[in-house]
């Protein structure tokens, strides 16, 4: 059995091969950019009006004659003379000789003449060529996480396809004779299978859509066969259950038979002690505990960081923050604890129902409080480390 720090070190030092693909920008949300992007054009590519109003050659005079109109999308070549004005709209091309746009709110119009009630500074409300970026300028660096603003920016530059780092395909394998699919009356002695749905949703939240679920009964033959099929599909395999040392736990042996190399097994932590992690060529396998809260805790702490690392996220661990413990806490286990908790305004409260089978309080928690194995007692208002669960993924 290893410590949490040792297990995280193995995750951090595990080498992953990145895979790149070209995608339409509309399908790039949440991915990591795999190339530097330079602007192919100036933005804007012509002098634009920032307001609805009147384009003029600035002077101290207040009266101007309207001679033309410039709408957004038109490419008129308009030459303006002193004391002339062009009716203009937001985004429209500013006439070549005009240097200022007066807001329509600061103008009184009488037929084809305007009187300016508030003269702006010279150059006001005119967006110069390249105000945002110039052609050839580096606009997004390789390694940038693509959010809606970045994608909109690329679209504004006329860029339609980009290179991104691929996210992994993931197999989810659930084991257990007692499991029953939800949606039907529960049979006596059975429990509803929830881990596959939970893990799929966690993966979808991160942006991983290519997920396939497999099942296996509690026999060595069935488990070995299911693992082989799951490995044929995914870059990652997440197994739920069957990794402890019971008479009907065959996952570890079946992984050996499928030539998956063990990197660690069992961590001095609660929940999630029997976590198994291994590798076959460039495929990664996590055998998670069957208890739902244990499985989800291990997903947040160990699985998600490696998934994000595979997708080239520069910061692949969930963010940590310090908060003050609301009440005292005793750790008599000698293990590192990951406690479901709720944090607000810098104060964190450990929630009830910390048992590894219970998801009810996990559903209302927003952090996992980490209590190191060598800490036995914490007083109220002591600082603790919180793994932040809100805000990850897309």
N, C-alpha and C positions, 0 to 999 in steps of 0.2 A: 504494500500500500504506500502511495506517495502523498505528498502534501499538495494543497491547492496551488502553491507557488510553483512547485515542480511541474504539475500538470499544465499550468498556464505557460510555463517556459517551453514545454514541448510543443504546445500549440504555436507559440510565437516563433519558434525556430524551425517549424515544419515548412519545407520548401513547397511552393505550389507553382504550377506552370500556368501562365496567363494565356488566354485565347482571345483573339481579336476578330471582330467581324464588322462589316459595313452595314449600317442601318439607315433607314429614313429617320429624320430628326423627330418625326411624330411618334416614333417607337423607342426613343432614347431616354425617356424620363427615368431618373434614378440610377442610370448607368454611369460608369466612369469613362471619361474621354481618353482615348488611346492615341491621340495625336495632338500636336499643337495646331491651332487654327489661326490663320492670318486673314485679315479682312480682304475680300476680293474687290471691294469697291469703297469709295468714300461714303460715310454715313453722317449726314445726308449727302446725296450725290449732287445736289444743286442747292442754291440758297432758298430756304423755305420760310414761309410766314409762320410764326408761332401763335398767331391770333387771327380772329376775324376782324377786319378793319380796313385801313386804307394805307397803301404803300406810297411813300413820298420821298422826295429829296429834301432832307432836313433843312429847315431855315427858321428864322424867327417870325415869319409871317404866319397868320392864322387862317387865311382863306386860300382854298385850292379848288381847281376845276377837275372834275372827274372825267377822264378820257377813255378808260378801258376797264375791263373786269378780268380777274385771274382766278380760275377755279382750281381746286385740287385735281390733279391728273392731267391737266392741260399742259401743253408744251409751247405755248405762245411765246414769240419773241417780241417783247414790248419795250419800246424805248420811251423813257419818261423825261419830260422837260421840267425845269424849275417851276414851282407853283402849280404843277399838275399832280393828280392823285389817281391811283388805280384801286378800284374796289377789289379786295383780296380776301381769301378764306384760309383757314388753318390748313397747313400742309401744301399750300399752293406755291408755285414758283414766283419768287420776288423778281420784278423787272430789273434788268441789268444795271440801270443807272440809279435805281432807288436804294436808299440806305437805311430807311426807318419804316416801321409799320405802326400806325396809330390805332389803338384799340377803338372799336366802333362805339364803345361806351363813352369815349372822350371826344365824340364828334357830333355836331348838329348838321344834318343834311337838308339842303333846300334845292330840290331838283338835281342839277348836275354840279352843284357847288357844296363844299363842306366848310364848316367853321370848326376849328379845333379848339376845344375848351380847356384841354390840358395837354400841352406838348410834352412828349416823352423825350428822354435823352437821345442823342443821335446814335443810331445803330440798334435801338430797342426793337425787340420782337422779331428779329431776323436771325434765323439759324444759319450760320455760315457753313460752307462746304466742309465736310470732315469734322464738324463740331463734336460728334460722338467718337468717331474713329476715322483714321485715314487709311486709304488702300495700302496694303502691305503690312499694316501694324498688327502685332501679335495681340489677339483679343481674348482667347481662351487657351490656357495651358493644358498640356497633357496631364491627366490626373485629376482634372476638375470633375466634381460630381454634377451631373446635368439636372438642374431643376427647371421649373417652368419659365423662369426669367431667362436663363441661358439659352433655352430652346427658342424662345421668342426672339431673342437677340440674333441667333443664327438665322432664323427665318427672315428677319429684317435685312440681313446681309445677302439674302438670296441663296443661302447654303441649304441644300436639301438632304444630302447624305453625309454621314460622318463615321469615323472608326471608333468603336467602343469596345471595352473589355466584356466578354461574354459572362453571363451569370451561369452557375452550374445547373445541370439537370440533377434532380434529387429523387431517389427512391425512398419510400417510407414503408417499412415492413413491420407489421404488428403480429405478435405471437400470442397464443393462449387458447386453450379449449373452452374457457369460460366466457369468451367474448361474444357479444351479440350486437348486430347492427341496430342503430336507433331507428325509430319509426314503427316498431311492432311491439306488442305486449311483451314484457320481460318474462322470460322463462325462469322457472325456479332453479336457483343455483347459478344463474348467469348474471353477467353485468354488461351494461352497455359499453361498447367500444368507443372511446372518446379521443384517444391519443392521436390517431391518424388525422382526424379532423382538426384537432388543436395544432398539430405540427404543420399541416398544410396551410392553415390560416397564418401561422407565424411566418412561414416561408413566403406566402403571398404578400404579407405585409412588408417584407423585405424586397419584394419585386420579383421573386422567383416563381414563375408560372409553370415551368415544366417539372411537374411533380407527379409521380405515379405511385399508387398504393398497392402493396402486396400483403398477403396474409399467409400464416402458417400455423398448423396445429402443433401441439406439443409432442412431436416425435423428432428424433434426430434426422430421419430420412426426409421428412417434410420440411424441416428447418433448413437443412443443407440445400435442398432443391430450390426453396424460395429465395435463399441468399444468392444462389447462382443467377437466378432470373433477375433479381433486383440489381445485381452488379452488372448484368448485361445492359441495363437501361441507363443507370445514372453515373454521374461523376462523384456523387455523395450517396451514401446509404445510411439512413437513420433507422435503427431497429428499436422497437419498443417491447420491452419485456424479455424474459428468458435468459437474463445474463447473471442472475444470482447463482446460488449453489444448491438449489432444490433438486429433487429427483426428476423434475420435468423441465429443467432449465438446460436447453441444448444449444443455445446460441454460441457460446464460446467454442465448444467442440466443432460445431458446424462451420464457424469462421476458420478454424484451423484447417478443416478439410477442404475449404475453398481457397486455401493458400493466402489468407489475409494475415499480414504480419502485425502482431500486437506491439503498440507503442506505449500504452499504459493500461492498467486495469486496477480499479479500486483507488479511491481518493479519500483521504481523511477529512470528510466533509459530511454535513447533514443539511438538507437531504441530498441524495444522489451518490451515496458511497460506491455502489457497484458499477460506476460508469466505465465503459471499455472504449478504447480508441485505437484504431489501427489503419493500415494502408495496404493496398494491393496495386502495384505499379503507380499510376497517378490517380487512383481512386481512394477516397477516404471513407472510413466506416466509423460511426458512433453507435455503440449499443447502449441505449438509454435504459434506465430503470423503468419498470412497468407502471409504477405509481405516477399518476398524472402530474402532481406538483413537483416531484423529483425530476421527471422527464423535462418539464418546462424550465425548471431552474438550470439544468445541465445545458439545455438549448441556449439559453441566454448567456451563460457564462463561458461555454466552451464551443458549442457548435456554430452559433452565429458569428463569432469572430473569425473562424476559419472560412466560413462561407463568404464573408465580406473580404477577407484576404484574397481568396480565389478570384473575386471580382475586382481586385486591385484597389480597394478602398485604402487610402493612406492611414486613416484612423479606424481600425476595424473592431476594437473593443467598444462595448457600450460605455457611454460617458459616466464618470464617477463624480460625486460631489460630497462635500462634508455637510452634516446636519447635526443638530443637538437632539440627543435622545430624550424623549418626553418623560419616560419612567425608567427606573432602575432595571437592570437585566443581569441574570446570572447564567453563566455558561458552565455547566457541570459535565459536559460531554467529552472534553478534550479534543473536540473536532472544530474545524472552521464551520461556522453557521452562515447560511444564507436565509434571512428572515423576511417573509412577506411583510411589507410595511407601507404606510402612507405618509408622504412628506408634504408639508405645506408651510410656506414662509420660514424655511430654515429649521423647522421642528419636525421630527419624525417619530411616529408612533408605530410600534410593533403590533401587528394585528393578531387576533386569536386564531385558533385552528391552524397551527403550523405543521400538522402531520403531513407526511409525504403524499398521502392519498387525497388530500383536500384541495380542491380548486376554488371553493367558494370565496375565500378571502384573497386568493390570487387575482380573482376577477375585479377586485376593488383596490388592489395595491398599485402603486406607481413606482416603487423602488424595491430593491432587495438590500437590506442592511447586512453588511459583512462583519461578522465577529470573528477575529482570528482565533486559532486553536489555543493559543497560549494566554488568551484573555478570559478570566473567570468571572469578573464582576465589573459592571459599568454603572456609575451613578447617574441620576437624572442630570440632564444638561451636558453630559459628556459628548464630545464630538465622535461621530461614527462615520464610516464610509458607506455611501449609498450608491448602488448601481441603478442608474436611471432607466426605467423601462419605457417611459413615454417618449415619443418623438423619433424612434428609430425607424429605418426603412423609408418608404415613399410617403 
